[in-house]
């Protein structure tokens, strides 16, 4: 069994429980242990109005109890989803988004949901997932919806051929592991009409020419990958349109969609426009893979 775990975060919501179950099945597929984590936000002490207790109850105390209960339930759900799986649970301290991102250090992948249960949850997944998908050191899977049945397809979005090795490697490995096909998408938009200094309008190459050249370049680039993964059936799709729209559409017919990302640094903004749109609108799990 590999020493590296898959880490899944829960806030006690039903959506996060389904995310943990997805992570448990992924752990079983890889023979990897599962580590389930949860964090409680730090809040001021608050006594209930008219309370007759000798000591004030605290919002923090309630959140900590909810967190502990969420971990217990999540472990049971994971065990039911993948009997015999090695499962560990951990309480995280500090700001939830930072704590969850740090929990992925040394993990095969970090799995989070895209939405939580409301204002007083241990994790508000909407904000946590956005932060984690940009800052964690390992690949991060954001699970919006769980496919009702396996699609036997992995998708990957390719923008710059010079900066996609990590995402493409992850995608091929996933396809090989799942015995699934791989769809490689490169999407582009028509260049805008411009105005020259002489006042004459001009455009870039015709859409047909751009598509033809992109298809040729992508096909040649993938030849070496096909040789390395001969058992993976690969299809390529050069799409004239917004990349996010193409990837969201692909997510409806794939078990996993893979997107590359640059490592986050202090002062650097969060996910790019394409990743942000895909994470918000995908129909299934999306993984962001950091560039090394």
C-alpha positions in Angstrom: 0.0 0.0 0.0 1.3 3.4 -0.9 2.2 5.6 2.0 0.7 8.7 0.5 -3.0 9.2 1.4 -5.9 10.8 -0.3 -7.1 13.6 1.9 -10.8 14.6 2.0 -12.3 17.5 3.8 -15.8 17.5 5.4 -18.0 20.2 7.0 -20.8 17.8 8.0 -23.1 18.7 5.0 -24.6 16.0 2.9 -22.7 17.2 -0.1 -19.4 16.9 1.8 -20.3 13.4 2.8 -20.9 12.4 -0.8 -17.5 14.0 -1.5 -15.9 11.8 1.2 -17.5 8.7 -0.3 -16.1 9.7 -3.7 -12.7 10.1 -2.2 -13.0 6.7 -0.4 -13.7 4.9 -3.7 -10.7 6.7 -5.3 -8.5 5.5 -2.3 -9.7 2.0 -2.8 -8.9 2.2 -6.6 -5.3 3.2 -5.8 -4.8 1.0 -2.6 -4.2 4.3 -0.8 -5.2 5.2 2.8 -7.9 7.9 3.3 -7.4 10.8 5.7 -10.6 12.8 6.5 -10.1 16.2 7.9 -12.3 19.0 9.3 -11.8 22.4 10.8 -13.9 24.6 13.0 -13.7 28.4 12.6 -12.7 30.4 15.7 -15.6 32.5 16.9 -16.3 34.7 19.9 -18.0 33.3 23.0 -21.8 33.7 22.9 -24.3 32.8 25.6 -27.8 31.8 24.6 -30.5 34.3 25.7 -32.3 33.3 28.9 -29.9 30.3 29.4 -30.0 28.8 32.8 -26.7 27.0 32.4 -24.0 27.7 35.0 -21.5 28.5 32.2 -22.2 30.1 28.8 -22.4 27.9 25.8 -20.2 29.1 23.0 -20.6 29.2 19.2 -17.0 27.8 19.0 -18.0 24.9 21.3 -21.0 24.1 19.1 -18.8 24.2 15.9 -16.2 22.0 17.5 -18.9 19.4 18.5 -20.3 19.6 15.0 -16.9 19.1 13.5 -16.2 16.1 15.6 -19.6 14.6 14.8 -18.9 15.3 11.1 -15.7 13.4 11.2 -17.3 10.4 12.9 -20.1 10.3 10.4 -17.8 10.8 7.4 -15.6 7.9 8.5 -18.6 5.6 8.7 -19.8 6.8 5.3 -16.3 6.2 3.8 -16.1 2.7 5.3 -19.5 1.8 3.8 -18.4 3.1 0.4 -15.1 1.2 0.5 -15.1 -1.6 3.1 -11.7 -2.5 4.5 -10.2 0.8 3.6 -7.6 2.3 6.0 -9.2 5.5 7.3 -7.9 8.1 9.6 -9.5 11.3 10.8 -7.9 14.5 11.8 -9.0 17.8 13.4 -7.5 20.9 11.8 -6.7 24.1 13.6 -6.5 27.7 12.3 -8.4 29.4 9.5 -10.3 26.6 7.6 -9.1 27.5 4.1 -5.4 27.7 5.1 -5.7 24.5 7.2 -7.4 22.5 4.5 -4.9 23.6 1.9 -2.0 22.7 4.2 -3.5 19.3 4.9 -2.8 18.3 1.3 1.0 18.5 1.9 2.4 15.1 0.8 -1.0 13.7 -0.3 -1.8 12.0 -3.6 -4.7 14.5 -3.9 -6.9 16.7 -1.8 -10.7 16.3 -2.3 -13.1 19.0 -1.3 -16.8 19.8 -2.1 -18.0 22.9 -3.8 -20.7 23.9 -1.4 -21.4 23.7 2.4 -24.4 23.6 4.6 -24.7 27.2 5.6 -23.5 30.0 7.8 -22.6 28.0 10.9 -20.8 25.1 9.3 -17.3 24.1 10.2 -16.3 24.7 6.6 -18.0 27.0 4.1 -16.9 25.0 1.1 -17.7 27.6 -1.5 -14.9 29.8 -0.3 -12.6 27.1 1.0 -12.7 25.1 -2.3 -11.8 28.2 -4.3 -8.8 28.9 -2.1 -7.6 25.3 -1.8 -7.8 24.7 -5.6 -5.3 27.5 -6.1 -3.0 27.1 -3.1 -2.6 23.4 -2.2 0.7 21.8 -3.1 -0.9 18.7 -4.4 -3.6 18.1 -7.1 -7.0 19.3 -5.8 -10.3 17.7 -6.8 -13.4 19.9 -6.4 -16.5 17.7 -6.5 -19.6 19.6 -7.6 -21.7 16.6 -8.6 -20.9 12.9 -8.5 -21.7 11.1 -11.8 -24.5 8.5 -11.3 -22.4 5.9 -13.1 -18.9 5.7 -14.5 -18.5 7.4 -17.9 -15.2 5.7 -18.6 -13.7 9.0 -19.8 -11.2 11.5 -18.5 -10.9 14.9 -20.0 -8.1 17.4 -19.9 -7.9 21.0 -21.1 -4.7 22.1 -22.9 -3.9 25.7 -23.4 -0.1 26.2 -23.9 1.7 23.2 -25.2 4.8 24.4 -23.4 3.2 24.4 -20.0 0.9 21.4 -19.7 3.2 18.4 -18.8 2.0 18.0 -15.3 -1.7 18.2 -16.1 -1.3 15.9 -19.1 0.7 13.4 -17.1 -2.0 13.4 -14.4 -4.7 12.9 -17.0 -3.0 10.0 -18.7 -2.3 8.3 -15.4 -5.9 8.7 -14.4 -7.2 7.3 -17.7 -4.8 4.3 -17.4 -5.8 3.7 -13.8 -9.6 3.8 -14.6 -9.2 1.9 -18.0 -10.9 4.9 -19.5 -10.5 6.9 -22.7 -8.9 10.3 -22.6 -10.3 13.4 -24.4 -7.8 16.2 -24.9 -9.4 19.6 -25.5 -7.8 22.7 -26.9 -10.2 25.6 -27.2 -9.6 29.0 -28.8 -11.6 32.1 -29.7 -11.4 34.0 -32.9 -9.0 37.0 -32.7 -10.8 40.4 -32.5 -10.9 42.8 -35.4 -8.2 45.5 -34.9 -7.5 48.9 -36.4 -4.1 49.7 -37.9 -2.3 53.0 -37.4 -3.4 54.0 -40.9 -7.0 53.5 -39.9 -7.5 50.2 -41.8 -9.2 47.3 -40.2 -7.5 43.9 -40.0 -8.1 40.5 -38.5 -5.8 37.6 -37.6 -5.8 34.3 -39.5 -9.0 32.7 -40.6 -10.7 30.5 -38.0 -10.3 27.5 -40.4 -6.6 28.1 -40.7 -6.2 28.5 -36.9 -8.1 25.3 -36.3 -6.2 23.4 -38.9 -2.8 24.5 -37.5 -3.9 23.8 -33.9 -5.1 20.4 -34.8 -1.8 19.5 -36.5 0.3 20.8 -33.6 -1.7 19.1 -30.9 -1.7 15.8 -32.8 2.1 15.9 -33.2 2.5 16.8 -29.6 0.4 13.9 -28.4 2.2 11.3 -30.5 4.9 10.7 -27.8 2.2 10.5 -25.1 0.3 7.9 -27.1 3.5 5.8 -27.3 4.1 6.1 -23.6 0.5 5.1 -22.8 -0.4 2.6 -25.6 -3.4 1.2 -23.7 -5.1 4.6 -23.3 -7.5 5.5 -26.2 -6.9 9.2 -26.9 -9.1 11.6 -28.8 -8.3 15.3 -29.4 -10.8 18.1 -29.9 -9.9 21.5 -31.1 -12.8 23.7 -30.3 -13.6 27.2 -31.6 -15.1 28.8 -28.5 -14.4 29.8 -24.9 -12.3 27.2 -23.1 -14.4 27.2 -20.0 -17.6 26.5 -22.0 -15.9 23.6 -23.7 -14.6 22.1 -20.5 -17.9 22.5 -18.6 -19.6 20.7 -21.5 -17.0 17.9 -21.3 -17.5 17.5 -17.6 -21.1 16.3 -18.2 -19.7 13.2 -20.0 -16.5 12.5 -18.1 -15.6 11.0 -14.7 -13.0 13.7 -14.2 -11.8 16.9 -15.9 -8.2 17.9 -15.4 -6.9 21.5 -15.6 -3.4 22.7 -15.0 -2.5 25.6 -12.7 0.5 27.6 -11.6 1.7 27.4 -8.0 0.2 30.3 -6.0 2.5 32.8 -4.5 2.0 35.6 -2.0 0.3 38.5 -3.8 -0.7 36.4 -6.8 -4.5 36.3 -7.4 -6.5 33.1 -7.2 -7.7 30.9 -10.0 -7.7 32.2 -13.6 -10.9 33.0 -15.3 -11.1 29.6 -17.1 -10.5 27.6 -13.9 -12.9 29.8 -11.9 -15.7 29.3 -14.4 -15.1 25.6 -14.7 -15.1 25.1 -10.9 -18.3 27.0 -10.6 -20.2 25.4 -13.4 -18.8 21.9 -13.9 -21.2 18.9 -13.9 -18.7 16.6 -12.2 -15.4 16.4 -10.4 -12.6 18.8 -11.6 -9.0 18.5 -10.6 -6.5 21.3 -10.7 -2.9 20.1 -11.1 -0.1 22.4 -10.0 2.8 23.0 -12.3 6.2 22.0 -10.9 
